[in-house]
Amino acid sequence: MSASAPAPRICLEEGCTVAISRTSKGRCKPCALKRLYNDPAIRDRCAAARAAYHARPEVKEANRARMADFMVNMPEAERERRREHGRKMVATRLHTPEAQAKALAARSVPEVKARRARSITRTWLPWLPDDLVEAYRALTRSGLSAADARAALEPEIPGTAAHTARVLANVRDAQRIRRERDQASAY
């Protein structure tokens, strides 16, 4: 009896004629990867895993340190190449009439305007809670200076000394009124 070599296994994908090893699970590597990358569920799982990995504080810190080290030690030729690339991108992509029109249209959407206004308010007035923004605007529009408007609203902001003083004064007043009422009803 002579031992004949087994017939080579062929990739399972339709149209592929690549021979695969006996340990393969049925597809050649290119076909297996194509199948994986074309499956939305697998792509979503991979994206979620990548996002979770890069959200870890130690990974963020390592990336930040690596980039800082790279930027410090970057050769001058690479710096100049990047500068030139940036200038070229601005000139050819960002300052074209189409790009300007697209940016203007994007900024004109009411939701975008509202989000931008909230962001600017958060930047300029980080001490002011969202529910008091309209009151602050009303005070400043009425002619009050920004410092006076802030002083007027600070007793309403939890966590400030003025708020604590106002709460304590309210408690003392309530206790005093109750004591006076009790004394008056005792006679």
C-alpha positions as CSV (number, residue, x, y, z in Angstrom):
1,M,0.0,0.0,0.0
2,S,1.3,3.4,-0.8
3,A,0.4,6.4,1.2
4,S,-1.1,9.0,-1.1
5,A,-1.0,12.7,-0.2
6,P,-4.4,14.1,0.8
7,A,-6.1,16.5,-1.6
8,P,-5.3,20.1,-0.7
9,R,-8.1,21.9,1.1
10,I,-9.6,25.0,-0.7
11,C,-11.0,28.2,0.8
12,L,-14.8,28.0,1.4
13,E,-15.4,31.5,-0.1
14,E,-17.2,31.4,-3.4
15,G,-14.8,32.2,-6.2
16,C,-11.6,31.8,-4.1
17,T,-9.2,29.0,-5.2
18,V,-6.5,29.4,-2.6
19,A,-5.2,26.2,-0.9
20,I,-5.4,26.4,2.9
21,S,-3.6,24.5,5.6
22,R,-5.1,21.6,7.4
23,T,-5.3,23.6,10.6
24,S,-7.3,26.4,9.0
25,K,-11.0,26.8,9.8
26,G,-12.1,26.9,6.2
27,R,-11.1,30.2,4.8
28,C,-7.8,31.7,3.6
29,K,-6.6,34.7,5.6
30,P,-7.7,37.4,3.1
31,C,-11.2,35.9,2.8
32,A,-11.5,35.5,6.6
33,L,-10.5,39.1,7.2
34,K,-12.8,40.4,4.5
35,R,-15.7,38.5,6.1
36,L,-14.9,39.9,9.5
37,Y,-14.5,43.5,8.4
38,N,-17.8,43.3,6.4
39,D,-19.8,42.1,9.3
40,P,-21.3,45.2,11.1
41,A,-21.7,43.4,14.4
42,I,-18.1,42.4,14.5
43,R,-17.0,45.9,13.4
44,D,-19.1,47.5,16.2
45,R,-17.6,45.1,18.8
46,C,-14.1,46.0,17.7
47,A,-14.8,49.7,17.8
48,A,-16.3,49.4,21.3
49,A,-13.2,47.5,22.5
50,R,-10.9,50.0,20.9
51,A,-12.8,52.9,22.5
52,A,-12.8,51.2,25.9
53,Y,-9.0,50.5,25.7
54,H,-8.2,54.1,24.7
55,A,-10.5,55.5,27.5
56,R,-8.4,53.9,30.2
57,P,-6.4,56.5,32.2
58,E,-3.1,54.7,32.0
59,V,-3.4,54.3,28.2
60,K,-4.3,58.0,27.8
61,E,-1.3,59.0,29.9
62,A,1.1,56.7,28.0
63,N,-0.2,58.1,24.7
64,R,0.1,61.7,26.0
65,A,3.7,61.0,27.2
66,R,4.7,59.3,24.0
67,M,3.4,62.2,21.9
68,A,5.0,64.8,24.1
69,D,8.3,63.0,23.8
70,F,7.9,62.8,20.0
71,M,7.0,66.5,19.7
72,V,10.0,67.5,21.8
73,N,12.4,65.3,19.8
74,M,10.9,65.9,16.4
75,P,13.5,66.8,13.7
76,E,13.3,70.3,12.3
77,A,12.7,68.8,8.8
78,E,9.6,67.0,10.1
79,R,8.4,70.2,11.8
80,E,8.8,72.1,8.6
81,R,7.1,69.4,6.5
82,R,4.1,69.5,8.9
83,R,3.9,73.2,8.8
84,E,3.9,73.2,5.0
85,H,1.3,70.5,4.9
86,G,-0.9,72.6,7.2
87,R,-0.5,75.7,5.0
88,K,-1.4,73.6,1.9
89,M,-4.5,72.2,3.6
90,V,-5.7,75.6,4.6
91,A,-5.1,77.0,1.1
92,T,-6.6,74.2,-0.9
93,R,-9.3,72.8,1.4
94,L,-10.4,75.3,4.0
95,H,-10.4,78.6,2.2
96,T,-12.3,77.4,-0.9
97,P,-15.7,79.0,-1.5
98,E,-17.3,75.6,-1.2
99,A,-15.8,74.9,2.2
100,Q,-16.7,78.4,3.5
101,A,-20.3,77.9,2.3
102,K,-20.5,74.5,4.0
103,A,-19.1,75.9,7.3
104,L,-21.5,78.8,7.2
105,A,-24.5,76.5,6.5
106,A,-23.4,74.2,9.4
107,R,-23.2,77.2,11.8
108,S,-26.6,78.4,10.7
109,V,-28.5,75.4,12.0
110,P,-30.5,76.5,15.1
111,E,-29.4,73.5,17.2
112,V,-25.8,74.2,16.4
113,K,-26.3,77.9,17.3
114,A,-27.9,76.9,20.7
115,R,-25.1,74.4,21.5
116,R,-22.5,77.0,20.6
117,A,-24.2,79.6,22.8
118,R,-24.3,77.2,25.7
119,S,-20.6,76.3,25.2
120,I,-19.6,80.0,25.2
121,T,-21.7,80.7,28.3
122,R,-20.1,77.8,30.1
123,T,-16.6,79.2,29.1
124,W,-17.3,82.7,30.2
125,L,-19.5,82.1,33.2
126,P,-18.3,78.8,34.7
127,W,-19.4,79.9,38.2
128,L,-23.0,80.3,37.1
129,P,-25.5,77.3,37.1
130,D,-27.5,76.8,33.9
131,D,-30.8,77.7,35.6
132,L,-29.6,81.2,36.6
133,V,-28.2,82.2,33.2
134,E,-31.4,84.0,32.1
135,A,-31.6,85.8,35.4
136,Y,-27.9,87.0,35.0
137,R,-28.6,88.2,31.4
138,A,-31.7,90.1,32.6
139,L,-29.7,91.8,35.3
140,T,-26.8,92.8,33.0
141,R,-29.3,94.0,30.3
142,S,-31.0,96.2,32.9
143,G,-27.8,98.2,33.3
144,L,-26.2,96.3,36.3
145,S,-22.5,95.7,36.0
146,A,-21.3,92.1,35.7
147,A,-19.8,92.2,39.2
148,D,-23.0,93.5,40.7
149,A,-25.1,90.9,38.8
150,R,-22.8,88.2,40.1
151,A,-23.0,89.6,43.7
152,A,-26.8,89.6,43.4
153,L,-27.0,86.0,42.2
154,E,-24.3,84.4,44.4
155,P,-26.8,83.9,47.3
156,E,-28.8,81.6,44.9
157,I,-25.8,79.5,44.0
158,P,-25.4,76.4,46.2
159,G,-21.9,76.0,47.6
160,T,-21.0,79.7,47.8
161,A,-20.5,81.5,51.1
162,A,-23.3,83.9,50.2
163,H,-25.7,81.0,49.7
164,T,-24.7,79.5,53.1
165,A,-25.2,82.8,54.8
166,R,-28.6,83.3,53.2
167,V,-29.7,79.8,54.2
168,L,-28.5,80.3,57.8
169,A,-30.2,83.7,58.0
170,N,-33.5,82.1,56.7
171,V,-33.3,79.4,59.4
172,R,-32.6,82.0,62.1
173,D,-35.5,84.2,60.9
174,A,-37.8,81.2,60.9
175,Q,-36.7,80.2,64.5
176,R,-37.2,83.8,65.7
177,I,-40.6,84.1,64.1
178,R,-41.7,80.8,65.6
179,R,-40.3,81.8,69.1
180,E,-42.2,85.2,68.9
181,R,-45.4,83.4,67.8
182,D,-45.1,80.9,70.7
183,Q,-44.5,83.7,73.2
184,A,-47.5,85.6,71.9
185,S,-49.8,82.6,72.1
186,A,-48.5,81.7,75.6
187,Y,-50.2,84.7,77.2
